[in-house]
Amino acid sequence: MVKKTKLPVRLKNIFKTLGPGLVTGASDDDPSGIATYSQAGAQFGLATLWTALITFPLMAAMQEMCARIGLVTQKGLTSTIKDHYPKWVLWVMVGVSFPAITLNIGADIAGMGAAANLLVPAIPAFAFSILFTIAILLAVIFYSYRKLAAILKWTCIVLLVYILVPFSTTINWLAVIKAAVVPTIQFNKAYVAILVGILGTTISPYLFFWQTTMEAEDIKQNSKTLIINKKIIRDMRKDVDVGMLFSNLVMFFIILTCGSVLYTHGQRDINTVEQAATALKPIAGNLAYLLFSVGIIGTGFLAIPVLSGSLSYMFAEAFNWDEGLDKKFFEARPFYSVVIISLIVGLSLNFIGISPIQGLIYSAVLYGLTSPIIIFIVLHISNNKTIMGTNTNSLTANILGGLSFLLMIVAAVTLVYMQFK
């Protein structure tokens, strides 16, 4: 009996050590991200699978830096920037982040509503969007940090459906392995655009702010000591690595599904998540269609609290408001007001003629323009001994961070060029 219980107990203990890193990584695969990966697979088959192997170490390195900053400073990234950088840097980031994140929220809400409408056609998509927005709003306002963090962590399990989808279809695994390890480069506008989209979707600035703040919140909530020892750093790195690996696995399998099923059957004009789900149904069957649709809704419930929460912490730290998901609404009204406003504005975008795809394009441009600046600042902070003490970057972290910086500069320039070409 003892031997039988060892594995479940071990898995349970491992899951307990996971937290902000897992949630951050999983929330990166939001409906917006799923739309991008679906487009990549439908338009180019398996040709972009190799990007998952590239983005994983870059994401892990950047999020580990942010997590370490949160642990050491016990402050969010906005507070740290405010304490050590010119004010204009802070206000530019806050000013750009609000429209970018709000557009992202709007696109995710629309994607959730459309997916739910596919499952229950009798109820219009906008009604589902309103219902989901209210549910998320109530959860963020009325649940404590511990409760919400636990819910978000368990919600990550829904992403497993995307790993299951390909196994309900016929896959050429030899072709998959080749596409994953041998990069394919196509020198045309559409292919470059999808590569830029994948980079912008995986290395997103709001994730940096969320990771830093959640690590600071987590250490305050769960630790009785202010000393950040090697075990805490080691557990954090394990958490971040698992979260980023999970995120990239989901990305890999979504591209794999759409590349193996939709691309090979000529279904290449995929612009939204609901189009991807609908296209799968006649080809891959009801199971793939159902799993894909349920996954869209689940990822929205995971990602939107992260998006709105990161925005609230950003504003609260910038204006010295009382903050924290552990506080009651009346204790932190301005903090929760940002959550409310961002969700309402995001929802309203669905009723004023801005399509989810337009929202994604606009937010991608804004993210692309700010990412290099924020990556540079994160690199500077995490190498600053005055701030980080003995917990500064390793050589490997700096190399991966430098590569992220260079790639995002290329992505930003390419994004701007393509918008005005």
matplotlib code that plots the C-alpha trace (Angstrom):
import matplotlib.pyplot as plt

x = [0.0, 2.9, 4.4, 1.1, 0.8, 4.3, 3.7, 0.4, 2.0, 5.1, 3.0, 0.9, 4.0, 5.4, 2.1, 2.1, 5.4, 4.0, 2.3, 2.9, 5.1, 2.6, -0.3, 1.8, 2.9, -0.6, -2.2, 0.0, -2.0, -5.1, -7.8, -5.6, -2.6, -4.7, -5.9, -2.2, -1.1, -4.2, -3.3, 0.3, -0.8, -3.6, -1.5, 1.9, 1.3, 4.1, 6.5, 6.4, 6.6, 10.3, 9.5, 8.3, 11.8, 13.2, 10.6, 10.8, 14.3, 13.7, 10.4, 11.9, 14.9, 12.8, 10.1, 12.8, 14.4, 11.0, 10.2, 13.6, 13.1, 9.7, 11.2, 14.2, 12.5, 9.1, 7.7, 6.1, 8.0, 6.2, 7.3, 10.9, 10.9, 9.4, 12.1, 15.1, 14.2, 13.0, 9.3, 8.8, 9.7, 7.0, 4.3, 5.1, 4.7, 1.6, 0.1, 0.8, -0.1, -3.7, -4.9, -2.8, -4.1, -7.6, -7.7, -6.3, -9.0, -11.7, -10.4, -10.3, -13.9, -15.1, -13.3, -14.9, -18.3, -17.9, -16.7, -19.6, -22.0, -20.6, -21.4, -24.8, -26.0, -29.4, -27.6, -26.0, -22.2, -22.6, -24.8, -22.1, -19.5, -21.5, -22.0, -18.3, -17.3, -19.5, -18.3, -14.6, -15.3, -17.0, -14.3, -11.5, -13.3, -14.7, -12.1, -8.9, -5.5, -5.0, -8.4, -8.0, -4.4, -5.6, -8.5, -6.1, -3.7, -6.3, -7.8, -4.4, -5.5, -8.0, -5.0, -4.4, -7.2, -5.0, -2.4, -5.2, -6.7, -4.0, -4.4, -8.0, -6.8, -4.2, -0.8, 2.5, 4.8, 8.0, 7.1, 6.3, 9.7, 11.5, 9.5, 10.2, 14.0, 14.8, 13.8, 11.9, 12.3, 10.1, 11.0, 7.5, 5.4, 2.8, 5.3, 7.4, 4.2, 3.2, 6.7, 6.4, 2.9, 4.2, 7.1, 4.7, 2.2, 4.7, 7.0, 4.3, 5.1, 2.0, 3.4, 6.6, 4.5, 2.2, 5.1, 7.0, 4.0, 2.7, 6.1, 6.2, 2.6, 3.4, 6.4, 4.5, 1.6, 3.5, 6.8, 7.6, 11.1, 12.3, 15.5, 15.5, 17.5, 18.7, 15.8, 13.2, 15.1, 15.4, 11.7, 10.8, 13.0, 11.3, 7.9, 8.8, 10.4, 7.4, 5.0, 6.9, 7.3, 3.6, 2.9, 5.1, 3.8, 0.3, 1.5, 3.3, 0.2, -2.2, 0.1, 0.5, -3.3, -4.1, -1.1, -1.9, -5.6, -6.6, -3.6, -3.6, -7.3, -7.0, -8.6, -6.1, -8.2, -8.4, -8.6, -10.3, -10.4, -14.1, -13.2, -10.4, -12.9, -15.6, -13.1, -11.9, -15.4, -16.0, -12.4, -11.3, -14.7, -16.8, -14.3, -11.6, -14.2, -15.5, -12.1, -10.9, -14.0, -14.0, -10.3, -11.0, -13.4, -11.2, -8.1, -10.2, -11.1, -7.4, -6.0, -8.4, -7.8, -4.1, -4.5, -6.8, -4.8, -1.5, -3.0, -4.4, -1.1, 0.6, -1.7, -1.7, 2.0, 2.4, -0.1, 0.7, -2.8, -3.6, -3.3, -3.6, -6.0, -6.0, -7.7, -11.5, -13.1, -13.6, -10.0, -8.6, -11.4, -9.0, -7.2, -10.4, -11.8, -9.1, -10.1, -13.8, -13.0, -10.6, -13.2, -16.1, -14.0, -12.8, -16.4, -17.6, -15.1, -17.3, -20.2, -18.5, -17.2, -13.7, -13.3, -11.3, -8.7, -8.4, -8.0, -5.2, -3.4, -3.5, -2.4, 0.3, 1.7, 1.6, 3.2, 5.8, 6.8, 7.1, 8.6, 12.2, 12.2, 10.8, 13.1, 16.1, 14.9, 14.3, 17.9, 19.3, 17.4, 18.3, 22.0, 22.0, 23.7, 22.2, 18.8, 19.4, 22.4, 23.9, 20.9, 22.0, 21.8, 24.0, 25.9, 23.3, 20.4, 22.1, 22.7, 19.1, 17.9, 20.0, 18.7, 15.1, 15.9, 17.4, 14.6, 11.9, 13.6, 13.5, 9.9, 9.0, 10.7, 9.0, 5.6, 5.8, 7.1, 4.3, 1.6, 2.7, 3.9]
y = [0.0, 2.4, 1.9, 2.6, 6.0, 7.2, 8.5, 10.4, 11.9, 13.0, 14.5, 16.3, 17.7, 18.9, 20.6, 22.4, 24.0, 25.3, 28.7, 32.1, 30.5, 27.9, 30.4, 33.0, 30.4, 29.0, 32.4, 33.1, 30.6, 32.8, 32.9, 35.5, 33.3, 30.3, 32.3, 33.2, 29.5, 28.3, 30.8, 29.6, 26.0, 26.6, 28.9, 27.1, 23.6, 22.3, 25.0, 27.0, 24.1, 24.8, 28.2, 26.4, 25.2, 28.8, 30.6, 28.2, 29.2, 32.9, 32.9, 30.9, 33.3, 36.5, 35.3, 33.9, 37.4, 39.0, 36.4, 36.9, 40.7, 40.1, 37.8, 40.0, 43.4, 42.1, 44.7, 44.7, 45.7, 49.0, 50.0, 49.0, 51.0, 54.0, 53.8, 53.5, 55.1, 58.4, 59.0, 59.3, 55.6, 54.7, 56.8, 55.7, 52.0, 52.6, 54.8, 52.2, 49.2, 50.2, 50.2, 47.2, 45.0, 46.3, 45.4, 42.0, 41.5, 42.5, 40.0, 37.2, 38.0, 37.9, 34.6, 33.0, 34.2, 32.9, 29.5, 29.1, 30.0, 27.2, 24.8, 26.3, 28.1, 29.0, 31.7, 34.5, 35.1, 38.5, 37.1, 34.6, 37.4, 39.5, 36.5, 35.5, 39.1, 39.3, 35.9, 36.9, 40.3, 38.8, 36.2, 38.8, 41.1, 38.6, 35.9, 36.4, 36.1, 32.6, 31.4, 33.1, 31.8, 28.2, 28.5, 29.9, 27.1, 24.4, 26.1, 25.5, 21.8, 22.8, 23.5, 19.8, 19.5, 21.0, 18.3, 15.7, 17.0, 15.7, 12.2, 12.2, 12.6, 11.0, 12.5, 11.9, 11.9, 11.6, 14.8, 16.5, 15.6, 16.9, 20.2, 20.6, 20.3, 21.6, 25.3, 26.3, 29.9, 31.5, 34.9, 36.3, 38.9, 36.4, 34.1, 36.8, 38.3, 35.0, 34.7, 38.2, 37.3, 34.2, 36.2, 39.0, 36.5, 34.5, 37.2, 39.7, 42.7, 42.1, 38.7, 40.4, 42.7, 39.8, 37.4, 40.0, 41.1, 37.6, 36.4, 39.4, 38.6, 34.9, 35.4, 37.9, 35.5, 32.2, 33.0, 33.9, 35.1, 38.0, 36.2, 34.8, 31.6, 29.2, 26.9, 29.7, 30.6, 27.0, 26.4, 29.6, 28.5, 25.1, 26.8, 29.2, 26.4, 24.2, 27.1, 28.1, 24.5, 24.0, 27.1, 26.1, 22.5, 23.9, 26.2, 23.3, 21.1, 23.8, 24.5, 20.7, 20.2, 23.0, 22.2, 18.5, 18.8, 22.2, 22.9, 19.5, 19.8, 23.2, 25.1, 27.9, 31.1, 31.0, 34.3, 33.5, 30.7, 29.9, 29.5, 27.1, 25.1, 25.0, 24.0, 21.1, 19.6, 18.1, 17.0, 15.8, 15.0, 16.1, 15.3, 17.6, 20.3, 19.9, 19.9, 22.9, 24.9, 24.1, 25.0, 28.4, 29.2, 27.7, 29.7, 32.9, 32.3, 31.8, 34.7, 37.6, 37.8, 37.9, 40.6, 42.8, 42.0, 43.0, 46.3, 47.0, 46.3, 48.5, 51.5, 50.9, 50.9, 53.9, 56.0, 54.5, 53.1, 50.4, 47.2, 43.4, 40.7, 39.8, 43.0, 43.6, 45.9, 48.7, 48.5, 49.0, 50.7, 52.3, 49.0, 47.1, 50.0, 49.4, 45.8, 46.8, 49.5, 47.3, 44.5, 46.8, 48.6, 45.3, 44.0, 47.2, 46.8, 44.0, 46.4, 49.3, 47.7, 46.6, 43.0, 40.6, 40.3, 44.1, 44.2, 41.6, 43.5, 46.8, 45.2, 43.3, 46.5, 48.2, 45.2, 45.0, 48.6, 48.4, 44.9, 45.8, 48.7, 46.6, 43.7, 46.1, 47.5, 43.9, 43.0, 46.2, 45.7, 42.0, 42.9, 45.7, 44.7, 47.6, 46.2, 42.5, 42.0, 38.6, 37.4, 39.1, 37.4, 34.5, 34.6, 32.2, 34.4, 37.5, 35.7, 34.5, 37.9, 39.6, 37.3, 38.1, 41.8, 41.6, 39.4, 41.7, 44.8, 42.9, 42.0, 45.7, 47.1, 44.4, 45.1, 48.8, 48.2, 45.9, 48.2, 51.0, 49.1]
z = [0.0, 0.8, -2.7, -4.4, -2.6, -3.2, -6.8, -6.0, -2.9, -4.8, -7.6, -5.0, -3.3, -6.7, -7.5, -4.1, -5.0, -8.2, -8.1, -9.9, -12.5, -13.5, -13.6, -15.6, -18.1, -18.6, -18.8, -21.8, -23.8, -23.7, -26.5, -28.2, -28.2, -29.3, -32.3, -33.2, -32.9, -34.9, -37.7, -37.7, -38.1, -40.6, -42.9, -42.7, -41.6, -39.3, -40.6, -37.3, -34.8, -34.2, -32.6, -29.5, -28.9, -29.3, -27.2, -24.2, -22.9, -23.7, -21.8, -18.9, -18.6, -18.7, -16.3, -13.9, -13.8, -13.0, -10.4, -8.7, -8.7, -6.9, -4.4, -3.5, -3.5, -2.4, -4.7, -8.1, -11.2, -11.4, -7.9, -8.6, -11.8, -10.0, -7.3, -9.7, -13.1, -14.5, -14.1, -17.9, -18.3, -15.8, -17.4, -20.9, -19.8, -17.9, -20.6, -23.3, -21.2, -20.5, -24.1, -25.0, -22.1, -22.5, -26.2, -25.2, -22.6, -25.2, -27.7, -25.1, -23.9, -27.5, -28.1, -25.0, -26.0, -29.5, -28.3, -25.9, -28.6, -30.7, -27.9, -27.2, -30.4, -28.8, -26.6, -28.5, -28.2, -26.7, -23.9, -23.0, -23.1, -20.6, -18.4, -18.4, -17.7, -14.6, -13.3, -13.6, -12.0, -9.0, -8.6, -8.6, -6.2, -3.7, -3.5, -1.4, -3.0, -1.7, -3.0, -6.4, -6.7, -6.0, -8.5, -11.2, -10.5, -10.9, -14.0, -15.7, -16.0, -18.8, -21.1, -21.1, -23.6, -26.3, -25.7, -26.1, -29.3, -31.7, -30.4, -31.6, -35.2, -37.5, -37.1, -39.1, -36.1, -38.1, -40.0, -36.6, -35.2, -38.3, -38.3, -34.5, -34.7, -38.2, -38.5, -41.6, -42.8, -45.5, -46.7, -47.3, -45.5, -44.2, -42.7, -41.1, -39.7, -38.0, -36.5, -35.1, -33.8, -32.0, -30.4, -29.3, -27.9, -25.9, -24.6, -23.4, -21.1, -18.9, -17.9, -16.6, -14.3, -13.2, -12.4, -10.4, -8.3, -7.7, -6.4, -4.1, -3.0, -2.6, -0.4, 1.8, 2.2, 2.7, 4.2, 7.8, 7.0, 4.9, 4.0, 0.4, 0.6, -2.1, -1.5, -2.2, -5.4, -6.5, -5.9, -7.8, -10.8, -10.8, -10.8, -13.6, -15.8, -15.4, -16.2, -19.3, -20.5, -20.1, -22.0, -24.9, -24.9, -25.4, -28.1, -29.8, -29.8, -31.1, -34.0, -34.5, -34.5, -36.9, -39.1, -39.4, -39.7, -41.1, -43.4, -45.0, -45.8, -47.3, -44.4, -44.3, -43.8, -40.0, -38.2, -34.9, -32.4, -33.2, -36.9, -35.9, -33.7, -36.4, -39.1, -37.0, -36.6, -40.1, -40.4, -37.0, -35.5, -32.6, -29.9, -31.3, -31.8, -28.3, -26.6, -28.6, -27.8, -24.0, -23.9, -25.3, -22.5, -19.8, -20.9, -20.9, -17.2, -16.5, -18.6, -18.0, -14.2, -15.0, -17.6, -15.5, -12.3, -13.8, -14.9, -11.5, -9.7, -12.3, -11.6, -7.8, -7.6, -9.8, -7.8, -4.3, -3.9, -1.4, -3.4, -3.2, -4.1, -0.4, 0.5, 0.6, -2.0, 0.5, 1.5, -2.0, -4.1, -6.7, -7.2, -7.9, -9.9, -12.5, -12.7, -13.2, -15.8, -17.8, -18.0, -18.9, -21.5, -22.9, -23.1, -24.7, -27.6, -28.8, -29.3, -31.0, -34.1, -33.1, -34.1, -31.9, -34.7, -34.9, -31.1, -31.3, -34.0, -32.1, -28.8, -30.6, -32.0, -28.6, -26.9, -29.7, -29.2, -25.4, -25.0, -25.9, -23.4, -20.6, -21.3, -21.2, -17.8, -16.4, -17.5, -15.9, -12.6, -12.3, -12.8, -10.3, -7.1, -5.2, -5.8, -6.1, -3.7, -4.4, -6.5, -9.8, -13.2, -14.2, -17.5, -19.1, -17.9, -19.5, -22.8, -23.0, -21.9, -24.5, -27.2, -26.1, -26.3, -29.8, -31.1, -29.7, -31.3, -34.7, -34.0, -33.1, -36.2, -38.3, -36.8, -37.5, -41.0, -41.8, -40.5, -42.8, -45.8]

ax = plt.figure().add_subplot(projection="3d")
ax.plot(x, y, z, "-o")
ax.set_aspect("equal")
plt.show()
